[in-house]
Amino acid sequence: MSKESVGFVGVGLMGHGMAKNIMAAGYPLTVIAHRSRNAVEDLVDSGATEVQTLPDLARASSIIHICAPGSPQVEAIIAELLPAMAKGTVVVDCSTSDPGSTEKLAALLDAQGCHLADAPLGGTPVQAEAGQLATMVGATDEIFARLEPVLDAWAGGGVVHLGAIGKGHQMKLLNNFLAMGYAAMYSEALALSEKVGITTAQFDSVIRGSRMDCGFYQTFMGYSLEGNREAHKFTLTNAYKDMRYLASMADGAGIANPVGSAVKNSFALALSTGGDGPEDYVPHLVDYIGKANAVEKA
């Protein structure tokens, strides 16, 4: 079998590193610019081919990765790609998407003799550059076997095949529910801590190294304790979007999701009071929860 030709849509914070590692594994790569001109130029300098339109990218690719903000963008991208895709082409949605939309897109592609797999990401931009992201995959056994060598190029942190289409996105929402739940709890705990006269540094001196410590806590506190605004570059806007997708998934499953609703509302509060910018990241939630409670840090 000839080597797969890979197209990549969305070479931003995560996509640049993924695309770079796909090329390093020997796969021909085609990219298209959107916002990140510098990232595209870097990839082209390393051997990628740039095209100007999505149909051109589709014609050049047997496997197409998409890293987009959410389902509306993924749907729009696939609508432009599909007429130019050859039968057998696989689209790999690495976004955190609505599983309901994912299943509908899979049916649309299947009707055209093409395929969809969902492979959302676990990790950070630093891990993306190092080829050490993790991914949770929804795909048929046949398509997963075809994709696995390409996924291994950028997912050195682990590739888990969860089952049918949509399972990857379902698991990603569960994962992000836990992560954003931590963020909401940390923000509320820190606001209360400061309100009763326990400083953030004192709070951290008890939690860090205890059973309540974890990797997410440490990156979150990189901002609260050290003032590093880029300690965890995942926007409040994306966090809120993911919690809305989680609520939709819970509604579809007929399950009560009161904690998820509370977490979602924490992020809704942040966005409605100014946290909706492109550099307003999840650890900054602590500022918006503090402001809502008239908390001034010592």
C-alpha positions as CSV (number, residue, x, y, z in Angstrom):
1,M,0.0,0.0,0.0
2,S,1.3,3.5,-0.9
3,K,2.0,5.9,2.0
4,E,-0.9,8.0,3.1
5,S,-0.9,11.7,2.1
6,V,-2.0,13.8,5.1
7,G,-3.8,17.1,5.0
8,F,-4.0,19.4,8.0
9,V,-6.6,22.1,8.7
10,G,-5.9,24.2,11.8
11,V,-2.2,24.4,12.4
12,G,-2.6,26.6,15.5
13,L,-1.4,26.1,19.1
14,M,-1.9,22.3,18.9
15,G,-2.0,21.7,15.2
16,H,1.4,23.0,14.4
17,G,3.2,20.5,16.6
18,M,1.0,17.7,15.4
19,A,1.6,18.5,11.7
20,K,5.4,18.9,12.3
21,N,5.5,15.4,13.8
22,I,3.5,13.9,11.0
23,M,6.1,15.2,8.6
24,A,8.9,14.0,10.8
25,A,7.4,10.5,10.5
26,G,7.8,10.7,6.7
27,Y,4.2,11.5,5.6
28,P,3.7,14.0,2.8
29,L,1.8,17.0,4.4
30,T,-0.5,19.6,2.8
31,V,-1.6,22.6,4.9
32,I,-3.8,25.6,4.5
33,A,-3.5,29.0,6.3
34,H,-6.2,30.5,8.5
35,R,-5.0,32.7,11.3
36,S,-1.6,31.3,11.9
37,R,0.5,32.5,9.0
38,N,3.8,32.0,10.9
39,A,2.9,28.3,11.7
40,V,2.2,27.6,8.0
41,E,5.4,29.2,6.9
42,D,7.4,27.2,9.4
43,L,5.8,24.0,8.1
44,V,6.4,24.9,4.5
45,D,10.0,25.6,5.3
46,S,10.2,22.1,6.7
47,G,8.7,20.5,3.6
48,A,5.0,20.9,3.7
49,T,2.9,22.0,0.7
50,E,0.6,24.9,1.2
51,V,-2.7,25.2,-0.8
52,Q,-5.1,28.1,-0.9
53,T,-8.5,26.3,-0.8
54,L,-10.0,23.4,1.1
55,P,-11.0,21.6,-2.1
56,D,-7.3,21.7,-3.1
57,L,-6.3,20.2,0.2
58,A,-8.9,17.5,-0.1
59,R,-7.6,16.5,-3.6
60,A,-4.1,16.2,-2.2
61,S,-4.9,14.1,0.9
62,S,-6.0,10.6,1.8
63,I,-6.2,11.4,5.5
64,I,-7.3,14.9,6.7
65,H,-6.8,16.2,10.2
66,I,-9.0,19.0,11.5
67,C,-8.2,21.0,14.6
68,A,-11.0,23.6,15.0
69,P,-12.7,25.4,17.9
70,G,-15.9,23.3,17.8
71,S,-18.6,21.5,15.8
72,P,-19.9,24.5,13.8
73,Q,-16.4,25.1,12.4
74,V,-15.8,21.4,11.7
75,E,-19.2,21.1,9.9
76,A,-18.3,24.1,7.7
77,I,-14.9,22.8,6.9
78,I,-16.2,19.3,5.9
79,A,-18.9,20.9,3.8
80,E,-16.1,22.5,1.7
81,L,-13.9,19.5,1.7
82,L,-16.4,16.8,0.8
83,P,-17.1,17.5,-2.9
84,A,-13.4,17.2,-3.7
85,M,-12.6,14.2,-1.5
86,A,-11.8,10.9,-3.2
87,K,-13.6,7.8,-2.1
88,G,-11.9,6.2,0.9
89,T,-10.6,9.5,2.3
90,V,-10.6,9.6,6.1
91,V,-11.3,12.8,8.0
92,V,-9.9,12.9,11.6
93,D,-11.6,15.4,13.8
94,C,-9.2,16.3,16.6
95,S,-11.4,19.1,17.9
96,T,-13.5,18.8,21.0
97,S,-16.8,18.5,19.2
98,D,-20.4,17.7,20.0
99,P,-20.8,13.9,19.7
100,G,-24.2,14.3,18.1
101,S,-22.7,16.4,15.3
102,T,-19.9,13.9,14.9
103,E,-22.4,11.0,14.3
104,K,-24.2,13.1,11.7
105,L,-21.0,14.0,9.9
106,A,-19.9,10.4,9.9
107,A,-23.2,9.4,8.2
108,L,-22.7,12.2,5.6
109,L,-19.2,11.1,4.8
110,D,-20.2,7.4,4.6
111,A,-22.8,8.2,2.1
112,Q,-20.0,9.6,-0.2
113,G,-17.8,6.6,0.3
114,C,-15.6,8.5,2.8
115,H,-14.9,8.0,6.5
116,L,-14.8,10.0,9.8
117,A,-12.9,9.3,13.0
118,D,-12.9,11.4,16.1
119,A,-9.6,11.7,17.8
120,P,-9.7,14.6,20.3
121,L,-6.6,15.6,22.1
122,G,-5.2,15.3,25.6
123,G,-2.2,17.5,26.5
124,T,-0.7,20.9,25.9
125,P,0.9,22.8,23.1
126,V,4.3,21.9,24.6
127,Q,3.4,18.2,24.4
128,A,2.1,18.7,20.8
129,E,5.5,20.1,19.7
130,A,7.2,17.1,21.4
131,G,4.8,14.6,19.8
132,Q,3.6,13.5,23.2
133,L,-0.1,14.2,23.0
134,A,-2.6,11.6,24.0
135,T,-5.8,10.8,22.0
136,M,-9.0,8.9,22.5
137,V,-10.4,7.6,19.2
138,G,-13.8,6.7,17.9
139,A,-13.6,4.7,14.6
140,T,-14.4,1.4,13.1
141,D,-11.7,-1.3,13.6
142,E,-10.7,-1.1,10.0
143,I,-10.3,2.7,9.9
144,F,-8.5,2.7,13.3
145,A,-6.0,0.2,12.0
146,R,-5.3,2.4,9.0
147,L,-5.0,5.6,11.1
148,E,-2.9,4.2,14.0
149,P,0.5,4.7,12.4
150,V,-0.3,8.3,11.6
151,L,-1.7,8.9,15.1
152,D,1.4,7.4,16.6
153,A,3.4,10.2,14.9
154,W,1.9,12.8,17.2
155,A,0.3,10.9,20.0
156,G,3.3,9.5,21.8
157,G,1.4,10.0,25.1
158,G,-1.0,7.2,24.2
159,V,-3.6,6.2,21.6
160,V,-6.8,4.6,23.0
161,H,-9.4,3.2,20.6
162,L,-12.7,3.5,22.5
163,G,-15.0,2.0,19.9
164,A,-17.5,3.4,17.4
165,I,-17.7,6.9,16.0
166,G,-18.4,9.6,18.6
167,K,-16.9,7.7,21.5
168,G,-13.7,9.8,21.4
169,H,-15.6,13.0,21.6
170,Q,-17.8,11.6,24.4
171,M,-14.8,10.7,26.4
172,K,-13.1,14.0,25.8
173,L,-16.1,15.8,27.2
174,L,-16.0,13.6,30.3
175,N,-12.3,14.4,30.6
176,N,-12.9,18.1,30.3
177,F,-15.7,18.0,32.7
178,L,-13.3,16.8,35.4
179,A,-10.6,19.3,34.4
180,M,-13.0,22.3,34.3
181,G,-14.6,21.1,37.5
182,Y,-11.2,21.3,39.1
183,A,-10.8,24.8,37.7
184,A,-14.2,25.9,39.1
185,M,-13.5,24.4,42.5
186,Y,-10.0,25.8,42.7
187,S,-11.3,29.3,41.8
188,E,-14.1,29.2,44.4
189,A,-11.8,27.7,47.1
190,L,-9.2,30.4,46.5
191,A,-11.7,33.2,46.6
192,L,-13.1,31.9,49.9
193,S,-9.5,31.3,51.2
194,E,-8.6,35.0,50.5
195,K,-11.9,36.2,51.9
196,V,-11.3,34.5,55.3
197,G,-7.7,35.7,55.5
198,I,-5.7,32.7,54.2
199,T,-3.5,33.8,51.4
200,T,-3.1,32.0,48.1
201,A,0.5,31.1,49.0
202,Q,-0.7,29.7,52.3
203,F,-3.4,27.7,50.6
204,D,-0.9,26.3,48.2
205,S,1.5,25.3,50.9
206,V,-1.1,22.9,52.3
207,I,-2.4,21.5,49.0
208,R,0.8,21.1,47.0
209,G,2.3,17.7,47.6
210,S,-0.8,16.5,49.4
211,R,-3.4,13.9,48.1
212,M,-5.3,16.9,46.6
213,D,-2.3,17.9,44.4
214,C,-2.3,16.9,40.7
215,G,-0.8,18.1,37.4
216,F,-3.8,20.2,36.6
217,Y,-3.6,21.9,40.0
218,Q,0.0,22.8,39.3
219,T,-0.6,24.4,36.0
220,F,-3.6,26.2,37.3
221,M,-1.6,27.6,40.2
222,G,1.1,28.7,37.8
223,Y,-1.1,31.7,37.3
224,S,-2.7,32.1,40.7
225,L,0.5,31.8,42.6
226,E,3.2,32.9,40.1
227,G,1.3,35.2,37.8
228,N,2.1,33.2,34.6
229,R,-0.8,34.1,32.4
230,E,0.2,31.3,29.9
231,A,0.5,28.5,32.5
232,H,-2.4,26.7,30.8
233,K,-3.3,28.0,27.4
234,F,-6.9,26.8,27.1
235,T,-9.4,29.6,26.7
236,L,-12.4,30.3,29.0
237,T,-14.5,30.5,25.8
238,N,-13.5,26.9,24.8
239,A,-14.1,25.7,28.4
240,Y,-17.6,27.1,28.4
241,K,-18.3,25.6,24.9
242,D,-17.2,22.2,26.2
243,M,-19.4,22.3,29.2
244,R,-22.4,23.2,26.9
245,Y,-21.6,20.1,24.8
246,L,-21.4,18.1,28.0
247,A,-24.9,19.4,29.0
248,S,-26.2,18.4,25.6
249,M,-24.7,14.9,26.0
250,A,-26.2,14.5,29.4
251,D,-29.6,15.6,28.1
252,G,-29.4,13.1,25.3
253,A,-28.5,10.3,27.8
254,G,-31.3,11.4,30.1
255,I,-29.0,11.8,33.1
256,A,-29.1,14.5,35.8
257,N,-26.0,16.6,35.5
258,P,-26.2,19.2,38.3
259,V,-22.4,19.5,39.0
260,G,-21.8,19.9,35.3
261,S,-24.4,22.8,35.2
262,A,-22.6,24.5,38.1
263,V,-19.3,24.2,36.4
264,K,-20.8,25.6,33.2
265,N,-22.2,28.5,35.1
266,S,-18.8,29.4,36.5
267,F,-17.5,29.8,33.0
268,A,-20.6,31.6,31.8
269,L,-20.0,34.1,34.7
270,A,-16.5,34.7,33.5
271,L,-17.4,35.2,29.9
272,S,-20.3,37.6,30.8
273,T,-17.9,39.8,32.8
274,G,-15.1,40.1,30.3
275,G,-13.4,36.8,30.1
276,D,-14.2,36.1,26.5
277,G,-10.9,37.2,24.9
278,P,-8.5,35.0,22.9
279,E,-5.9,35.2,25.8
280,D,-8.4,34.7,28.6
281,Y,-7.3,31.3,29.8
282,V,-8.9,28.8,32.3
283,P,-6.6,29.6,35.2
284,H,-7.8,33.2,34.9
285,L,-11.2,32.0,36.1
286,V,-10.0,32.7,39.6
287,D,-10.0,36.4,38.9
288,Y,-13.6,36.4,37.7
289,I,-14.9,34.4,40.7
290,G,-12.9,36.6,43.0
291,K,-14.3,39.8,41.4
292,A,-17.9,38.4,41.7
293,N,-17.3,38.0,45.5
294,A,-15.4,41.3,46.0
295,V,-12.2,39.5,46.9
296,E,-9.0,41.3,47.0
297,K,-5.8,39.2,47.2
298,A,-3.5,39.9,50.1
